[in-house]
Amino acid sequence: MMKIDKKKLIAGILTLVIAACSYVVTEYLREEPMVSGDGLTVQFIDVGQADCALLECGGEYMLIDGGNRDDSQLVVSFLEQQGVKELKAVVCTHAHEDHVGGLPAVLAVYPTKAVYAPTKTYSSSVFDKFVYYTDQQGLEITIPAPGDRFSLGQAEIAVLGPVKSYAETNNTSIVLRVTYGQTNFLFTGDMETEAENDMLDYWGESFDWQSDVLKVGHHCSNTSTGYRFLNEVDPQYGVISLGKDNSYGHPHKEPMSRLRQAGVTILRTDELGTIQAVSDGKEVTFTWQNQSAVPENVEPTAQVFIGNKNSKNFHSPDCANLPSEKNAVEFSSYQEAVDAGYAPCGSCLG
């Protein structure tokens, strides 16, 4: 009868157990993030030619921007209607009045756990009031750095920008990516193309920017949402916060054209009123205030980009620097040109 070595038997069993546990852990890590509860709700509040969004997840609330000073009562009343008692975070993306204006009134009413902004000083009376009411709560403004993270219920918020210092206030906008389960929302404040591209360079080619919902930058101004940035984010939905018949001419035709070329469903507060997005962790659904209006459900429109065989740059068809016909090559998409080794023209696509 064969004698059994108990030490070897026990060692073998332990090896199998460890291997099995390792497999279970590995498979668990491969799964998509698990979420439960009522989901993530994002309300893009109609504050006219300004920005304001209220996020709720797991009974916790975060406010991103507060509209203009004249929107103060509107924003406070909206939060009251939503049953807000406390804010986990208030984010002022940048110091312009159409983003910080309503935040002093919010901070005067609602206990808040953290306040974020890209600066602690700015030469305006409304920003001074923002600082004052932050101080009154015993808080200090936190200037977040790229890579900082915090949570809202089961949603995870990552700070992606700005990655440099800028003289242009719009470019100092805090950029937040809100992840809930398999869904992502990207908030860019009024960040312009220069800072968008710096941010892409900072995070590198391996970073996955894809987001289901893009809060379109700078009220859909032609200074923001550049070709390169939009190509990387590749959103399914674009929400534009703006006022009807505003004096700035927003939304500008250039970024609207880029959004349409990308097949983005466009939702505008000047047409739909307050817009609500709800994520269950797998998909995002929308409702809006003005039920007689509908979003612009866009199919991708045909777009040709012209490459220069000599310089290896590519251009939009209306660029002043197009190559001669013999040196030109056509691409049916921005990505096709990039994949072929061509770089975007700094004048028309930068």
C-alpha positions in Angstrom: 0.0 0.0 0.0 1.4 3.4 -1.1 2.3 5.7 1.8 0.9 9.2 1.6 3.2 12.1 2.4 0.9 14.3 4.5 3.1 17.4 4.2 3.2 17.1 0.4 -0.6 16.5 0.3 -1.3 19.6 2.4 1.1 21.7 0.3 -0.7 20.5 -2.9 -4.1 21.4 -1.5 -2.9 24.8 -0.4 -1.5 25.4 -3.9 -4.8 24.5 -5.5 -6.7 26.8 -3.1 -4.4 29.7 -3.7 -4.7 29.2 -7.5 -8.5 29.0 -7.3 -8.6 32.2 -5.2 -6.2 34.0 -7.6 -8.5 33.0 -10.5 -11.6 34.3 -8.7 -9.8 37.6 -7.9 -8.6 38.0 -11.4 -12.0 37.3 -12.9 -13.6 39.8 -10.4 -11.1 42.5 -11.5 -12.0 41.9 -15.1 -15.7 42.6 -14.5 -17.2 46.1 -15.2 -17.7 48.2 -12.1 -20.7 47.0 -10.1 -23.3 49.6 -9.0 -26.5 49.5 -7.1 -29.2 51.9 -5.9 -31.1 54.5 -7.9 -28.3 55.5 -10.2 -26.6 58.8 -11.0 -28.8 61.8 -11.9 -27.3 64.8 -13.6 -29.5 67.9 -14.1 -28.3 70.6 -16.4 -30.2 73.5 -15.0 -31.5 76.1 -17.5 -29.8 79.2 -16.3 -29.8 81.0 -19.7 -26.4 82.1 -21.0 -24.5 80.4 -18.1 -23.7 77.0 -16.6 -25.1 75.1 -13.7 -25.4 71.3 -13.1 -26.6 69.4 -10.1 -25.4 65.8 -9.6 -26.9 63.3 -7.2 -25.8 59.7 -6.4 -26.6 57.6 -3.4 -28.3 60.6 -1.6 -25.2 62.8 -2.0 -25.2 66.0 -4.1 -22.6 68.0 -6.0 -23.1 71.4 -7.8 -20.9 72.3 -10.7 -21.1 76.0 -11.3 -24.0 78.3 -10.3 -25.1 80.4 -13.2 -25.0 84.2 -13.2 -25.5 86.4 -10.2 -29.1 87.0 -11.3 -29.7 83.2 -11.3 -29.0 83.0 -7.5 -32.7 82.6 -6.4 -33.5 80.2 -9.3 -30.6 77.9 -8.4 -31.4 77.9 -4.6 -35.1 77.3 -5.3 -34.2 74.4 -7.7 -32.0 72.8 -5.0 -34.8 73.2 -2.5 -37.3 71.5 -4.9 -34.9 68.6 -5.3 -34.8 68.1 -1.5 -31.1 69.0 -1.1 -30.2 69.5 2.5 -26.4 69.4 2.2 -23.9 69.5 -0.7 -20.9 67.2 -0.6 -19.1 69.4 -3.1 -19.4 72.7 -4.9 -17.2 73.2 -7.9 -16.6 76.5 -9.5 -15.0 75.5 -12.8 -13.5 79.0 -13.3 -13.9 82.5 -12.0 -16.1 84.1 -14.7 -19.4 85.5 -13.5 -21.7 83.2 -15.6 -20.2 80.2 -13.6 -19.5 81.6 -10.1 -22.4 84.1 -10.0 -25.0 82.0 -8.1 -22.6 80.1 -5.9 -22.4 82.7 -3.0 -26.2 82.4 -2.5 -25.9 78.6 -2.6 -23.1 78.6 0.0 -25.0 81.0 2.2 -27.9 78.5 2.4 -26.5 75.0 2.1 -24.0 73.3 4.4 -21.1 72.1 2.1 -18.3 69.7 2.8 -15.8 70.8 0.1 -15.4 73.7 -2.3 -13.3 73.5 -5.4 -12.0 76.2 -7.8 -8.9 76.8 -10.0 -8.0 79.9 -8.0 -8.5 81.4 -4.6 -8.4 85.0 -5.8 -9.9 86.9 -8.8 -10.7 90.5 -9.4 -14.5 90.6 -9.2 -17.0 91.3 -6.4 -19.0 88.1 -7.1 -15.9 86.0 -6.7 -15.0 87.8 -3.5 -18.5 86.8 -2.2 -17.9 83.2 -3.3 -14.7 83.3 -1.2 -16.5 85.0 1.7 -19.3 82.4 2.0 -16.7 79.6 1.7 -14.9 81.1 4.7 -18.2 81.5 6.6 -18.6 77.7 6.4 -15.2 77.3 7.9 -13.9 75.9 4.6 -10.9 76.8 2.4 -11.1 76.6 -1.4 -9.3 73.5 -2.7 -7.4 73.9 -6.0 -7.5 70.4 -7.4 -4.6 68.9 -9.3 -4.8 66.6 -12.4 -5.3 63.0 -11.1 -7.2 64.0 -7.9 -10.2 61.9 -7.2 -13.2 61.9 -5.0 -16.6 60.1 -4.8 -20.2 61.0 -4.9 -22.2 58.0 -3.7 -21.0 55.2 -6.0 -19.9 57.7 -8.7 -16.2 58.4 -9.0 -15.0 61.9 -10.0 -11.6 62.4 -11.6 -9.9 65.7 -12.2 -8.3 65.8 -15.6 -7.4 69.4 -16.1 -6.2 72.1 -16.4 -2.7 70.7 -16.7 -0.9 74.1 -17.0 -1.2 77.7 -15.9 -3.0 80.0 -18.3 -3.5 83.8 -18.6 -6.8 83.1 -20.3 -9.4 82.5 -17.5 -11.5 80.1 -19.7 -8.4 77.8 -20.0 -8.2 77.5 -16.2 -11.5 75.6 -16.2 -11.5 72.5 -14.0 -12.3 69.4 -16.1 -14.1 66.6 -14.3 -14.9 63.1 -15.5 -17.8 61.5 -13.6 -17.9 57.7 -13.9 -20.8 55.6 -12.8 -20.6 51.9 -13.6 -19.8 51.7 -17.3 -21.0 55.3 -18.1 -19.0 58.5 -18.2 -19.9 62.2 -18.1 -17.3 64.9 -19.0 -17.5 68.5 -17.8 -15.1 71.0 -19.3 -16.3 74.4 -18.2 -15.2 77.0 -20.8 -11.9 75.4 -21.6 -10.6 76.3 -25.0 -8.8 74.3 -27.7 -5.3 75.2 -26.6 -5.9 73.8 -23.1 -7.9 70.9 -24.5 -4.9 69.8 -26.6 -2.5 70.4 -23.7 -4.6 68.1 -21.6 -4.6 65.4 -24.3 -0.8 65.6 -24.5 -0.5 65.4 -20.7 -2.5 62.2 -20.3 -1.0 60.5 -23.4 -2.2 58.3 -26.2 -3.0 55.4 -23.9 -5.7 57.4 -21.9 -9.2 56.5 -22.8 -11.2 59.7 -23.1 -14.4 58.1 -24.4 -17.5 59.6 -22.6 -21.1 59.0 -23.1 -22.1 62.6 -22.3 -20.0 65.7 -23.0 -21.1 69.0 -21.5 -20.0 70.9 -24.5 -17.4 73.5 -23.7 -17.9 77.3 -23.5 -21.6 77.2 -24.5 -20.6 75.8 -27.9 -18.3 78.6 -28.8 -15.9 78.3 -31.7 -13.0 78.5 -29.3 -13.7 75.1 -27.8 -14.5 71.4 -28.6 -11.7 71.1 -31.2 -11.6 68.3 -33.8 -8.8 66.5 -31.9 -10.5 66.7 -28.5 -14.0 65.7 -29.9 -12.4 62.7 -31.8 -10.9 61.4 -28.5 -14.0 61.9 -26.3 -16.3 60.5 -29.0 -19.5 61.3 -27.0 -22.9 59.9 -27.8 -24.6 63.0 -26.4 -23.6 66.6 -26.2 -25.4 69.0 -23.8 -25.1 72.7 -24.5 -25.9 75.2 -21.8 -26.8 78.6 -23.4 -29.4 81.4 -23.5 -31.9 81.8 -26.3 -30.9 84.5 -28.8 -27.8 85.3 -26.8 -25.6 88.2 -27.8 -22.5 85.9 -28.3 -24.1 84.1 -31.2 -23.8 80.7 -29.4 -23.9 78.0 -30.5 -21.4 78.8 -33.2 -21.6 77.0 -36.5 -18.1 75.5 -36.4 -18.4 73.4 -33.2 -22.0 72.5 -34.2 -20.7 71.2 -37.5 -18.0 69.2 -35.7 -20.6 67.7 -33.4 -22.9 66.8 -36.3 -20.0 65.2 -38.2 -19.3 63.0 -35.2 -23.0 61.9 -35.0 -23.5 63.4 -31.6 -27.1 63.8 -30.3 -27.3 67.5 -29.3 -29.4 68.6 -26.4 -29.6 72.4 -25.8 -31.0 74.2 -22.7 -32.2 77.1 -24.9 -34.5 74.7 -26.7 -35.3 72.0 -24.1 -35.1 73.9 -20.8 -33.6 72.0 -17.9 -32.2 68.7 -19.0 -32.1 65.6 -16.8 -29.8 62.6 -17.5 -30.0 59.4 -15.5 -27.4 56.6 -15.6 -28.2 53.1 -14.4 -24.5 52.2 -14.8 -25.0 50.8 -18.2 -26.8 53.4 -20.2 -27.9 57.0 -20.0 -31.5 58.2 -20.6 -32.7 61.8 -20.9 -35.8 63.8 -20.1 -36.3 67.5 -20.4 -38.5 70.4 -19.3 -39.9 71.6 -22.7 -41.8 68.5 -23.9 -42.8 70.2 -27.2 -39.1 70.3 -28.2 -36.9 67.4 -29.2 -33.1 67.0 -29.3 -31.2 67.0 -32.5 -30.6 63.3 -33.1 -27.8 63.4 -35.5 -26.4 60.9 -38.0 -22.8 61.5 -39.0 -22.5 63.8 -41.9 -20.1 63.2 -44.7 -16.8 65.1 -44.2 -13.7 65.2 -46.2 -10.3 66.1 -44.9 -7.5 67.0 -47.3 -4.0 65.7 -46.6 -0.7 67.1 -48.0 1.5 64.3 -49.2 4.6 66.5 -48.7 4.0 68.0 -45.3 2.0 65.1 -43.9 -0.5 67.6 -42.5 -4.2 67.4 -43.1 -6.8 70.2 -43.3 -10.5 71.0 -43.4 -11.8 71.6 -47.0 -12.1 75.4 -46.4 -8.5 75.9 -45.0 -6.5 78.6 -46.6 -3.4 76.3 -46.7 -4.7 73.5 -48.9 -2.1 71.7 -51.0 -2.1 71.6 -54.8 -4.2 69.0 -56.4 -1.2 66.8 -57.2 -0.1 66.7 -53.6 -3.5 66.3 -52.1 -5.0 63.1 -50.6 -8.6 62.8 -49.3 -9.6 61.2 -46.0 -13.2 60.4 -45.0 -12.7 61.1 -41.3 -10.4 62.8 -38.9 -9.3 59.4 -37.4 -8.5 58.0 -40.8 -6.1 60.9 -41.4 -4.4 60.4 -38.0 -4.2 56.6 -38.6 -2.4 57.3 -41.9 0.3 59.2 -40.1 -0.9 62.8 -40.9 -1.0 65.6 -38.4 -3.8 68.1 -38.1 -3.2 71.6 -39.5 -2.6 74.0 -36.7 -4.6 76.8 -38.3 -7.9 75.0 -39.2 -7.9 72.0 -37.0 -5.7 73.0 -34.1 
